Amino acid sequence: MSANETTPFVEAKGARIPLLGLGTWQLRGRACARVVQQALRLGYRHLDTAEIYDNERAVGEGLHASGVNRSDVFVTTKIWPSHFAPGELERTARECLVRLRLSEVDLLLLHWPNPQIPLAETLGALGRVKHDGLARHIGLSNFTVALIEEALQATTEPLVCDQIECHPFLDQSKLIAACRRHGMAVIAYAPIARGAVRDDDVLARVGAAHGKSAVQVCLRFLVQQDIVVIPRTSKVERLAENAAIFDFALSEQEMAEISRLAQRDGRLLDWAFSGQPKWD
Ligand SMILES: NC(=O)c1ccc[n+]([C@@H]2O[C@H](COP(=O)([O-])OP(=O)(O)OC[C@H]3O[C@@H](n4cnc5c(N)ncnc54)[C@H](OP(=O)(O)O)[C@@H]3O)[C@@H](O)[C@H]2O)c1
């Protein structure tokens, strides 16, 4: 991908989401702004942040410094579950926009489910944020199949995605199928398993056949299924590697072989911290 090419995207309920975005968890301050700016100059058109990452200000700085038109960049942020009460959610969304120095985000997500606050109330507040013009689209993150279905019952507003942990080492087939059934996009976080895919023999071997790295094969495996990927890197030189995934294709046989790496217990993120429900 280069700045002259347009990033492929997926469509979900009226949202056009670039298939490649830059993850920004743990990137902070000047270093974060610099990576964001470089990514946009290289052709990235999608940025993923969250109020809890404490970097929205830096992400906004990188975006504004890049010289890329605001309307050409898809910006996502997320509301932390402790701010899901109606009133508080709207206030938090406004604070996110102030930090980002934007009048609206393209996508605003509920970061994790919060069983302490009725989902219908939270979704009502999220819908008001959209109607007030602060977010073009709204969606979910870390919602299970059952919770996606509860959310869809509780609002008439289109929920365009579920952002979930998704990489070749984790079996997310049920959740992906549920998103497809409901016309929602899947956005894969930790798409390169926090860097671990680099050391996988199967991915490396498939990569060698295409002149690509194991990381590129991993990302290709996901985008070839129309799954949006948001790999993070703090290293400018890795931005180009992670973006060069649209100039080759994996065969059916290669896709099947990579699919066999998935484990039901392949999750990297520890759910215990939040007391959230287990998946299905
Ligand atoms: N919704 C949620 O609850 C949630 C949860 C987690 C993450 N996210 C989002 O998803 C994004 C991505 O997930 P993640 O940051 O957890 O993990 P990730 O993108 O799978 O992996 C990031 C790690 O991989 C390394 N890396 C990047 N490119 C590489 C390459 N080409 N070769 C080798 N190593 C490479 C990075 O190190 P270097 O910096 O050294 O390159 C970093 O340590 C986050 O940044 C965040 O925006 C959302």
The ligand as an SDF file (V2000), in Angstrom:
LIG
                    3D

 48 52  0  0  0  0  0  0  0  0999 V2000
  -11.0440   -3.3440   22.1940 N   0  0  0  0  0  0  0  0  0  0  0  0
  -10.1540   -3.8190   23.0390 C   0  0  0  0  0  0  0  0  0  0  0  0
  -10.4680   -4.2540   24.1670 O   0  0  0  0  0  0  0  0  0  0  0  0
   -8.7150   -3.8770   22.6250 C   0  0  0  0  0  0  0  0  0  0  0  0
   -7.8230   -4.6760   23.3480 C   0  0  0  0  0  0  0  0  0  0  0  0
   -6.4960   -4.7310   22.9300 C   0  0  0  0  0  0  0  0  0  0  0  0
   -6.1000   -3.9860   21.8220 C   0  0  0  0  0  0  0  0  0  0  0  0
   -6.9760   -3.1890   21.1440 N   0  0  0  0  0  0  0  0  0  0  0  0
   -6.5500   -2.3900   19.9710 C   0  0  0  0  0  0  0  0  0  0  0  0
   -5.9470   -3.2520   19.0310 O   0  0  0  0  0  0  0  0  0  0  0  0
   -4.6300   -2.8030   18.7340 C   0  0  0  0  0  0  0  0  0  0  0  0
   -3.7180   -3.9560   18.3780 C   0  0  0  0  0  0  0  0  0  0  0  0
   -3.6030   -4.8780   19.4360 O   0  0  0  0  0  0  0  0  0  0  0  0
   -2.3220   -4.9780   20.3670 P   0  0  0  0  0  0  0  0  0  0  0  0
   -1.6360   -3.6820   20.3860 O   0  0  0  0  0  0  0  0  0  0  0  0
   -2.7780   -5.5270   21.6510 O   0  0  0  0  0  0  0  0  0  0  0  0
   -1.4310   -6.1170   19.7130 O   0  0  0  0  0  0  0  0  0  0  0  0
   -0.8400   -6.4310   18.2560 P   0  0  0  0  0  0  0  0  0  0  0  0
   -1.1190   -5.3350   17.3020 O   0  0  0  0  0  0  0  0  0  0  0  0
   -1.2650   -7.8190   17.8930 O   0  0  0  0  0  0  0  0  0  0  0  0
    0.7260   -6.5240   18.5470 O   0  0  0  0  0  0  0  0  0  0  0  0
    1.4930   -5.4190   18.8780 C   0  0  0  0  0  0  0  0  0  0  0  0
    2.9000   -5.9390   19.1850 C   0  0  0  0  0  0  0  0  0  0  0  0
    3.4700   -6.5170   18.0060 O   0  0  0  0  0  0  0  0  0  0  0  0
    4.7410   -5.9220   17.7240 C   0  0  0  0  0  0  0  0  0  0  0  0
    4.8330   -5.7720   16.2520 N   0  0  0  0  0  0  0  0  0  0  0  0
    4.1460   -4.9320   15.4520 C   0  0  0  0  0  0  0  0  0  0  0  0
    4.4720   -5.1090   14.1610 N   0  0  0  0  0  0  0  0  0  0  0  0
    5.4120   -6.0740   14.1300 C   0  0  0  0  0  0  0  0  0  0  0  0
    6.1270   -6.6990   13.0870 C   0  0  0  0  0  0  0  0  0  0  0  0
    5.9630   -6.3420   11.8250 N   0  0  0  0  0  0  0  0  0  0  0  0
    7.0140   -7.6740   13.4240 N   0  0  0  0  0  0  0  0  0  0  0  0
    7.1980   -8.0420   14.7150 C   0  0  0  0  0  0  0  0  0  0  0  0
    6.5320   -7.4980   15.7530 N   0  0  0  0  0  0  0  0  0  0  0  0
    5.6390   -6.5170   15.4670 C   0  0  0  0  0  0  0  0  0  0  0  0
    4.7200   -4.5780   18.4170 C   0  0  0  0  0  0  0  0  0  0  0  0
    6.0200   -4.2430   18.8500 O   0  0  0  0  0  0  0  0  0  0  0  0
    6.7770   -2.9230   18.3450 P   0  0  0  0  0  0  0  0  0  0  0  0
    6.0430   -1.7560   18.9080 O   0  0  0  0  0  0  0  0  0  0  0  0
    8.1360   -3.1280   18.9180 O   0  0  0  0  0  0  0  0  0  0  0  0
    6.7520   -2.9770   16.8380 O   0  0  0  0  0  0  0  0  0  0  0  0
    3.8350   -4.8450   19.6330 C   0  0  0  0  0  0  0  0  0  0  0  0
    4.6020   -5.3760   20.6960 O   0  0  0  0  0  0  0  0  0  0  0  0
   -4.2360   -2.0450   20.0140 C   0  0  0  0  0  0  0  0  0  0  0  0
   -3.0850   -1.2560   19.8400 O   0  0  0  0  0  0  0  0  0  0  0  0
   -5.5140   -1.3140   20.2880 C   0  0  0  0  0  0  0  0  0  0  0  0
   -5.6390   -0.1840   19.4320 O   0  0  0  0  0  0  0  0  0  0  0  0
   -8.2790   -3.1520   21.5330 C   0  0  0  0  0  0  0  0  0  0  0  0
  1  2  1  0
  2  3  2  0
  2  4  1  0
  4  5  1  0
  4 48  2  0
  5  6  2  0
  6  7  1  0
  7  8  2  0
  8  9  1  0
  8 48  1  0
  9 10  1  0
  9 46  1  0
 10 11  1  0
 11 12  1  0
 11 44  1  0
 12 13  1  0
 13 14  1  0
 14 15  2  0
 14 16  1  0
 14 17  1  0
 17 18  1  0
 18 19  2  0
 18 20  1  0
 18 21  1  0
 21 22  1  0
 22 23  1  0
 23 24  1  0
 23 42  1  0
 24 25  1  0
 25 26  1  0
 25 36  1  0
 26 27  1  0
 26 35  1  0
 27 28  2  0
 28 29  1  0
 29 30  1  0
 29 35  2  0
 30 31  1  0
 30 32  2  0
 32 33  1  0
 33 34  2  0
 34 35  1  0
 36 37  1  0
 36 42  1  0
 37 38  1  0
 38 39  2  0
 38 40  1  0
 38 41  1  0
 42 43  1  0
 44 45  1  0
 44 46  1  0
 46 47  1  0
M  CHG  2   8   1  16  -1
M  END
$$$$
